[in-house]
Amino acid sequence: MSSTPNYRTLAEFYIRGITQGFVTAAEVIKWSDDVIVGSPKTEDWMLEISSANADDRMGVLHHLHAVQGEVDEAALAVLLAGRQ
């Protein structure tokens, strides 16, 4: 596992967290805000999540599915083990 999970792996973690109830939409929005600040290139999904309403759990979940890339299953398992 790499030291820092990629965006797709983190998105999958947040998808599972929202659907299983251990992550809030506000937490995902905060993550997206941090990603925007630290990323050299802003992507549409970052802006969509960042500007989402914290009360719109399904909207945030929808935008998480737009994150491209491959899920690092080992990194995801570590993230999930730490939160469940």
Secondary structure, 3 states (H helix, E strand, C coil): CCCCCCHHHHHHHHHHHHHHCCCCHHHHHHHHHHHHHHCCCCCHHHHHHHCCCCCCHHHHHHHHCCCCCCCCHHHHHHHHHHHC
